[in-house]
Amino acid sequence: MTGFRRMVVLVSVVLLLTAGLAWGAEPIKIGTVLRLSIGAEDGIPARRGVELAVDEVNKAGGINGRKVDLIVENEKDSPAEAVNAVKKLIEVDKVIAIIGPMTSGDMMAAGKIANDAKVVAISPTATTPALSGYGASLCRGCSRIDKQAEVLTDYVVKNWKPKTVAIFFSNEPYGKGCAGVFSKFFEKNGIKVVATESFNRGSRDFKAELTKIKGTNPDFLFIPGYTPETAPAAAQARQLGMNQKILGVYGDMNPGYIKLAGKAAEGHVIGGEYDEGYNTPKNEAFKKNYEALVKKNNDPYNIMFAALHYDAASMILEGIKKNGPTSEGIRKFIKEVKDFDGVTGKLSFDQNNDVLRAGSKGIYVLEVKDGKYVKVE
């Protein structure tokens, strides 16, 4: 071997050893379980939020020189698929924490697997009250649906002063759950439910059901579900001459709703958990970085879902920095953290592992004005 070749080999070995030392012996593995087929309009933005948090840590040198590896799984809007995804992450990939699943039904089913394995799982978007206190290793990064219903109903009562409402809901767990919970708050506040109709995921013609609702002449419409159905339902209500205000839920929190509903989107009111105007350096950087990812990947845009998942991932990563790369250390961090600097607010957790946002109800009332969602309360 010539001197030159020996030098090349030696340099190559040194570079390999240096790279190995820079990232430590093994990467730290975390997982995420997201809606990447059904509901991808929300799941892809959620993925970008998690990726942003992980990339920030890795670009800064990792955690104690160890790279963080993110393993992504698809929950497919199926509790059985979500269970399989979580089992794989825990048993095969050996992750120490999971962000997700996203939907309440998937989180309740798969969360039990994570809890039994003592692996921390934070769902940034599961709203069912049943998740509160469901397991020591399970956390919620958003508000409960009953809290959302309370805030939105209070707003409607104060500003719209209605006496009646018609409910047109998506006939799946999220839509049905919203319909049931909101009905109780409507009736508690003296708002009579005069019509209840439903639609299926994938439906695009709602005129028959809306015609029935129109005959009851409600003061406003409540249409809980997901954007691909709720937006055209709103548009068709307007086509039938129904000019009532429309209340939705945060399944509609994306520009896709405004695009699909067209002029019918104006005045649409929903509850949200992210204020783009939240004036902190961290949020300004997040917005800039998220916008760049959306442009680069031609993604569906939903900054609220990206923000909620960014915060959940950031807290898990901070827990690893503070207490080491174990689920036990992350649990300790979540139990003790106060006013974590998130992009959705200053974050803590209550005794049921539900998120708290300092200085707010944790829920913003948003209304479409001139083609954009604007915080009105």
C-alpha positions as CSV (number, residue, x, y, z in Angstrom):
1,M,0.0,0.0,0.0
2,T,1.5,3.4,-1.0
3,G,1.9,6.2,1.5
4,F,-0.8,8.2,-0.3
5,R,-3.3,5.3,-0.1
6,R,-2.5,4.7,3.6
7,M,-3.1,8.3,4.3
8,V,-6.5,8.2,2.5
9,V,-7.5,5.1,4.5
10,L,-6.4,6.7,7.8
11,V,-8.3,9.9,7.1
12,S,-11.4,7.9,6.2
13,V,-11.2,5.9,9.5
14,V,-10.7,9.1,11.5
15,L,-13.7,10.7,9.9
16,L,-15.9,7.6,10.5
17,L,-14.8,7.5,14.1
18,T,-15.4,11.2,14.6
19,A,-18.9,10.9,13.1
20,G,-19.7,8.0,15.3
21,L,-18.5,9.8,18.4
22,A,-20.4,13.0,17.4
23,W,-23.7,11.1,17.5
24,G,-22.9,8.8,20.4
25,A,-23.2,5.0,20.4
26,E,-26.9,4.8,19.4
27,P,-29.6,7.3,18.4
28,I,-32.4,8.1,20.8
29,K,-35.6,6.8,19.2
30,I,-39.1,8.4,19.5
31,G,-42.2,7.6,17.5
32,T,-45.2,9.4,16.1
33,V,-48.6,7.9,15.0
34,L,-50.5,10.1,12.7
35,R,-53.4,10.3,10.2
36,L,-51.5,9.9,7.0
37,S,-54.1,8.4,4.7
38,I,-57.7,9.2,5.9
39,G,-57.3,12.7,7.5
40,A,-54.0,13.4,5.9
41,E,-55.0,17.0,5.5
42,D,-54.4,17.2,9.3
43,G,-51.9,14.4,9.7
44,I,-49.3,15.8,7.3
45,P,-49.1,19.2,9.0
46,A,-48.9,17.3,12.3
47,R,-46.0,15.3,11.0
48,R,-44.2,18.5,10.0
49,G,-44.6,19.9,13.5
50,V,-42.9,16.8,15.0
51,E,-40.2,16.9,12.4
52,L,-39.5,20.6,13.0
53,A,-39.0,19.9,16.7
54,V,-36.7,16.9,16.1
55,D,-34.7,18.7,13.4
56,E,-34.0,21.7,15.7
57,V,-32.5,19.4,18.3
58,N,-30.4,17.4,15.8
59,K,-29.1,20.6,14.1
60,A,-28.0,21.8,17.5
61,G,-25.9,18.6,18.0
62,G,-28.5,16.2,19.3
63,I,-28.9,15.4,23.0
64,N,-25.6,14.9,24.8
65,G,-24.1,14.2,21.3
66,R,-26.8,11.6,20.5
67,K,-29.0,12.0,17.4
68,V,-32.8,11.8,17.8
69,D,-34.4,9.3,15.3
70,L,-38.1,9.9,14.5
71,I,-40.1,6.8,13.4
72,V,-43.4,7.7,11.7
73,E,-46.5,5.4,11.6
74,N,-49.9,5.7,10.1
75,E,-52.9,5.2,12.4
76,K,-55.3,5.0,9.4
77,D,-58.2,6.2,11.5
78,S,-58.5,2.7,12.9
79,P,-58.1,1.7,16.6
80,A,-56.7,-1.7,15.5
81,E,-54.2,-0.1,13.1
82,A,-53.2,2.4,15.8
83,V,-52.6,-0.5,18.3
84,N,-50.4,-2.3,15.7
85,A,-48.5,0.9,15.1
86,V,-47.8,1.5,18.8
87,K,-46.9,-2.1,19.4
88,K,-44.3,-1.9,16.6
89,L,-42.9,1.3,17.9
90,I,-42.4,-0.1,21.3
91,E,-41.5,-3.8,20.7
92,V,-39.6,-3.5,17.4
93,D,-38.3,0.1,17.2
94,K,-37.7,0.4,21.0
95,V,-38.9,4.0,21.2
96,I,-39.0,5.8,24.6
97,A,-41.9,8.1,23.8
98,I,-44.7,8.5,21.2
99,I,-46.5,11.6,19.9
100,G,-50.1,10.5,19.0
101,P,-52.3,8.9,18.0
102,M,-54.4,11.8,16.8
103,T,-58.0,10.7,17.1
104,S,-59.7,10.0,20.4
105,G,-60.7,6.4,19.5
106,D,-57.2,5.5,18.3
107,M,-55.6,7.1,21.4
108,M,-57.8,5.3,23.8
109,A,-57.1,1.9,22.2
110,A,-53.4,2.3,21.5
111,G,-52.7,4.4,24.6
112,K,-53.5,1.4,26.8
113,I,-50.7,-0.5,25.0
114,A,-48.2,2.4,25.6
115,N,-49.4,2.8,29.2
116,D,-49.0,-0.9,30.0
117,A,-45.5,-0.7,28.6
118,K,-44.8,2.5,30.6
119,V,-43.9,4.4,27.5
120,V,-45.0,8.0,27.4
121,A,-47.6,8.9,24.7
122,I,-48.9,12.4,24.2
123,S,-51.8,13.0,21.9
124,P,-51.9,16.6,20.8
125,T,-55.5,16.3,19.4
126,A,-57.5,13.6,21.2
127,T,-60.4,15.5,22.8
128,T,-62.4,12.8,24.6
129,P,-62.9,13.4,28.3
130,A,-62.3,9.7,28.8
131,L,-58.5,10.3,28.3
132,S,-58.2,12.4,31.5
133,G,-56.4,10.3,34.0
134,Y,-56.6,7.2,31.8
135,G,-53.0,6.2,32.5
136,A,-49.8,7.6,34.2
137,S,-47.9,7.5,30.9
138,L,-50.6,9.1,28.8
139,C,-51.0,12.8,28.2
140,R,-53.2,15.2,26.3
141,G,-51.8,18.3,24.5
142,C,-55.1,19.9,23.7
143,S,-58.3,20.9,25.5
144,R,-61.1,18.4,26.1
145,I,-64.2,18.6,23.8
146,D,-66.4,19.5,26.8
147,K,-64.2,22.5,27.5
148,Q,-64.4,23.5,23.8
149,A,-68.2,23.2,23.9
150,E,-68.4,25.4,27.0
151,V,-66.3,28.2,25.5
152,L,-68.0,28.2,22.1
153,T,-71.5,28.0,23.6
154,D,-70.8,30.9,25.9
155,Y,-69.6,32.9,22.9
156,V,-72.7,32.0,20.9
157,V,-75.0,32.9,23.7
158,K,-73.4,36.2,24.4
159,N,-73.0,37.3,20.7
160,W,-75.7,35.6,18.7
161,K,-78.5,35.3,21.4
162,P,-80.1,32.3,19.7
163,K,-83.1,30.3,20.9
164,T,-82.8,27.3,18.5
165,V,-80.1,25.3,16.7
166,A,-80.0,22.5,14.2
167,I,-77.1,19.9,14.4
168,F,-75.8,18.3,11.2
169,F,-73.0,16.0,12.3
170,S,-70.4,13.6,10.8
171,N,-71.5,10.1,11.5
172,E,-68.2,8.9,13.0
173,P,-66.7,9.1,16.5
174,Y,-65.5,12.7,16.4
175,G,-68.6,14.1,14.8
176,K,-71.0,12.1,17.0
177,G,-69.0,12.9,20.1
178,C,-69.2,16.6,19.3
179,A,-72.9,16.5,18.6
180,G,-73.6,14.8,21.9
181,V,-71.5,17.0,24.1
182,F,-72.5,20.3,22.4
183,S,-76.2,19.4,22.7
184,K,-75.9,19.3,26.4
185,F,-74.3,22.7,26.6
186,F,-76.9,24.2,24.1
187,E,-79.8,22.9,26.2
188,K,-78.1,24.0,29.4
189,N,-78.0,27.5,28.0
190,G,-81.7,27.5,26.8
191,I,-80.9,26.8,23.2
192,K,-83.4,24.2,21.9
193,V,-82.1,21.6,19.4
194,V,-84.9,21.6,16.7
195,A,-83.3,19.2,14.2
196,T,-80.6,16.5,14.2
197,E,-79.3,15.0,10.9
198,S,-76.0,13.2,10.0
199,F,-73.8,12.5,7.0
200,N,-71.1,10.0,6.3
201,R,-67.4,10.5,5.6
202,G,-66.9,10.8,1.9
203,S,-70.4,12.3,1.3
204,R,-70.6,15.3,-1.0
205,D,-74.4,15.8,-1.5
206,F,-76.1,17.1,1.6
207,K,-79.2,18.7,0.1
208,A,-81.7,16.2,1.3
209,E,-80.7,16.5,5.0
210,L,-80.3,20.2,4.7
211,T,-83.7,20.6,3.2
212,K,-85.2,18.8,6.3
213,I,-83.2,21.1,8.6
214,K,-84.3,24.2,6.6
215,G,-87.9,23.4,7.4
216,T,-87.3,23.8,11.2
217,N,-85.9,27.3,10.7
218,P,-83.1,27.2,13.4
219,D,-81.4,30.3,14.6
220,F,-78.0,28.8,13.7
221,L,-76.4,25.6,12.4
222,F,-73.8,23.4,14.2
223,I,-71.9,21.3,11.7
224,P,-69.2,19.2,13.5
225,G,-66.9,16.9,11.5
226,Y,-64.0,17.2,9.1
227,T,-63.3,19.8,6.4
228,P,-63.9,17.5,3.3
229,E,-67.5,17.2,4.3
230,T,-68.3,20.2,6.5
231,A,-67.2,22.8,4.0
232,P,-69.4,21.6,1.1
233,A,-72.2,21.1,3.6
234,A,-71.9,24.8,4.5
235,A,-71.8,25.8,0.8
236,Q,-74.9,23.8,0.0
237,A,-76.8,25.3,3.0
238,R,-76.2,28.7,1.4
239,Q,-77.3,27.5,-2.0
240,L,-80.6,26.4,-0.4
241,G,-81.1,29.9,1.0
242,M,-80.1,29.1,4.6
243,N,-78.4,32.3,5.8
244,Q,-78.0,31.3,9.5
245,K,-74.6,31.5,11.2
246,I,-72.6,28.3,11.2
247,L,-70.7,27.0,14.2
248,G,-68.0,24.3,13.7
249,V,-65.2,22.6,15.5
250,Y,-61.5,22.6,15.1
251,G,-61.6,19.8,12.6
252,D,-62.3,22.8,10.3
253,M,-59.2,24.8,11.4
254,N,-57.4,25.0,8.0
255,P,-57.5,27.2,4.9
256,G,-58.9,24.1,3.0
257,Y,-62.2,24.8,4.7
258,I,-62.3,28.4,3.4
259,K,-61.3,27.3,-0.1
260,L,-63.9,24.5,-0.3
261,A,-66.7,26.5,1.3
262,G,-66.0,29.6,-0.7
263,K,-68.2,32.6,0.2
264,A,-70.1,30.3,2.7
265,A,-67.0,30.3,4.9
266,E,-67.5,34.0,5.9
267,G,-68.6,34.2,9.5
268,H,-67.8,30.6,10.2
269,V,-66.9,30.3,13.9
270,I,-64.8,27.5,15.5
271,G,-62.7,26.9,18.5
272,G,-58.9,26.7,18.1
273,E,-55.8,26.3,20.2
274,Y,-53.2,28.3,18.3
275,D,-53.0,32.0,17.9
276,E,-50.7,33.0,15.0
277,G,-50.4,36.4,16.6
278,Y,-48.8,34.9,19.8
279,N,-45.9,37.3,20.0
280,T,-42.8,35.3,21.1
281,P,-39.5,34.7,19.3
282,K,-40.2,30.9,19.4
283,N,-43.5,31.3,17.7
284,E,-42.2,33.6,15.1
285,A,-39.4,31.2,14.2
286,F,-41.9,28.3,14.2
287,K,-44.2,30.1,11.7
288,K,-41.3,30.9,9.4
289,N,-40.0,27.3,9.5
290,Y,-43.4,25.7,9.0
291,E,-44.2,28.0,6.1
292,A,-40.9,27.0,4.4
293,L,-41.7,23.3,4.9
294,V,-45.2,23.7,3.4
295,K,-43.8,25.4,0.4
296,K,-41.0,22.9,-0.1
297,N,-43.2,19.9,0.1
298,N,-46.4,21.4,-1.4
299,D,-48.2,20.2,1.8
300,P,-51.8,20.8,2.9
301,Y,-51.7,23.7,5.3
302,N,-52.8,23.5,8.9
303,I,-50.6,25.5,11.2
304,M,-52.7,24.7,14.4
305,F,-52.1,20.9,14.0
306,A,-48.5,21.5,13.2
307,A,-48.1,23.8,16.3
308,L,-49.8,21.3,18.7
309,H,-47.6,18.5,17.5
310,Y,-44.5,20.7,17.6
311,D,-45.2,21.5,21.3
312,A,-45.8,17.9,22.2
313,A,-42.6,16.8,20.6
314,S,-40.6,19.7,22.1
315,M,-41.7,18.8,25.6
316,I,-40.7,15.2,25.1
317,L,-37.3,16.3,23.8
318,E,-36.9,18.7,26.7
319,G,-37.7,15.9,29.1
320,I,-35.0,13.8,27.6
321,K,-32.5,16.7,27.9
322,K,-33.4,17.3,31.6
323,N,-33.8,13.7,32.9
324,G,-32.1,11.4,30.4
325,P,-33.4,9.2,27.5
326,T,-36.0,7.2,29.4
327,S,-39.7,7.2,29.5
328,E,-39.4,7.5,33.3
329,G,-37.4,10.7,32.9
330,I,-40.0,12.1,30.4
331,R,-42.8,11.3,32.8
332,K,-41.0,13.1,35.6
333,F,-40.5,16.1,33.4
334,I,-44.2,16.2,32.4
335,K,-45.3,15.9,36.1
336,E,-43.1,18.8,37.1
337,V,-43.0,21.2,34.2
338,K,-44.5,24.7,34.7
339,D,-45.0,27.2,31.9
340,F,-43.0,25.5,29.2
341,D,-42.3,27.9,26.4
342,G,-44.5,26.5,23.7
343,V,-45.8,28.0,20.5
344,T,-49.3,27.5,21.6
345,G,-48.7,29.2,25.0
346,K,-47.0,28.6,28.4
347,L,-47.7,24.9,29.0
348,S,-48.1,22.8,32.2
349,F,-50.1,19.6,32.9
350,D,-52.8,19.0,35.6
351,Q,-53.2,16.0,37.8
352,N,-55.0,14.2,35.0
353,N,-52.1,14.8,32.5
354,D,-54.2,17.3,30.6
355,V,-52.4,20.3,29.2
356,L,-52.9,23.7,30.8
357,R,-52.1,27.1,29.1
358,A,-51.2,29.9,31.5
359,G,-53.4,33.0,31.4
360,S,-56.1,31.6,29.1
361,K,-58.9,29.1,28.8
362,G,-56.7,27.3,26.4
363,I,-59.3,27.7,23.6
364,Y,-59.6,30.6,21.2
365,V,-62.8,31.6,19.4
366,L,-61.9,32.1,15.7
367,E,-64.1,33.5,12.9
368,V,-63.6,33.6,9.2
369,K,-63.3,37.3,8.2
370,D,-62.2,38.3,4.7
371,G,-61.1,34.8,3.9
372,K,-59.0,34.2,7.0
373,Y,-59.6,32.8,10.5
374,V,-59.3,35.7,13.0
375,K,-59.2,35.4,16.8
376,V,-62.3,37.1,18.1
377,E,-62.1,36.0,21.8
